[in-house]
């Protein structure tokens, strides 16, 4: 309800009427004021004279809940700390971790930031209400892996391969690399296992560095083949559904926020040094809002970690391929030398990992073990058509 402002004329009449017989009730009714207001201004005029008629602020002289200037300065210091993207919630958690006896609420911290010009309210950007996000019940239950692009100070485009633990949000690894290759993905994974052990599962999108799912029928990328050999289940997100690996996607933003607060890296090793500092700060020092103010390492340490199972055997796959005129058979990115005697024939290939069994129109052609270090797989026979007996 809006406050009623009493006109100065009404105040003057209230004072003047003290010298003239008048019906206070009728006068107040005509002026639209209460009797209490009438007598309030009469008392002020008697004590203060005309100055008592000036409208006064109703703000209390003291606010017992107002935080002191020292604490406000600490809130601003935490806000401006370069090593963190501190909002009101993160600052509140850090004040709690300082062991303070009285810590202001998140709303109070936010009001301080607004009052001190650190936050510009943008209600149109308010996030939608959040549901309960699924997470694995133990550390190493699942890791999420993904790569994101970054630029060095000279504009050179490089990549960062991040690995995140789904349960604790702990950063398993963050690798600076020249591109999102299978070798970079495997190195980041191995760097993480050196420190945190093997996970039960790895979650990724369908990038070529992670899977050959959409490249060759029944084929595997080196990354998923190596995971299978370790007993680590590989979970691929559905096409067009990035939410499966949403935590690592969000983590990219946090990593880049950190890098933007640091001096630009001039080389890949210097970028890696920045990322190593980030991992130490993020895992051990930075309170995480999704963990109710705990650090990822504290969350990690609270539950025994999960681990992989026995090596996972690949189910057999089959495909029909035609032998080209040169006697070569394409399969899963490899070229298999079969021989020109079968040129133009359609052969059935049954594969289990690198073990192939090849059938032709008349039965078994051969069994072959693929050498993954070379693209062309020679037959081992002399080149050319076999010589016909004279």
Secondary structure, DSSP 4 states (H G I P E B T S, - for coil): -PPPPPPHHHHHHHHHGGGS---HHHHHHHHT--HHHHHHHHHHHHHHGGGGGS------S--TTPPPHHHHHHHHHHHT-TT----HHHHHHHHHHTT-SS---HHHHHHHHHHTTS----GGGPPPPP-PPP--SSTTS-EEEEEEEEE-TT--EEEEEEEEETTT--EEEEEEESS--HHHHHHHHHHHHHHH---SEEEE-S-TTT--TTTSTT---HHHHHHHHHTPEEEEPPTT-GGGGHHHHHHHHHHHHHHHTSPPPSSHHHHHHHHHHHHHHHHHTS--GGGTT--HHHHHHTS------SPPPPPPEEEEEEPPTTSEEEETTEEEE--GGGTT-EEEEEEETTEEEEEETTEEEEEEE--TT-SEE--SSPSSSPPPP-
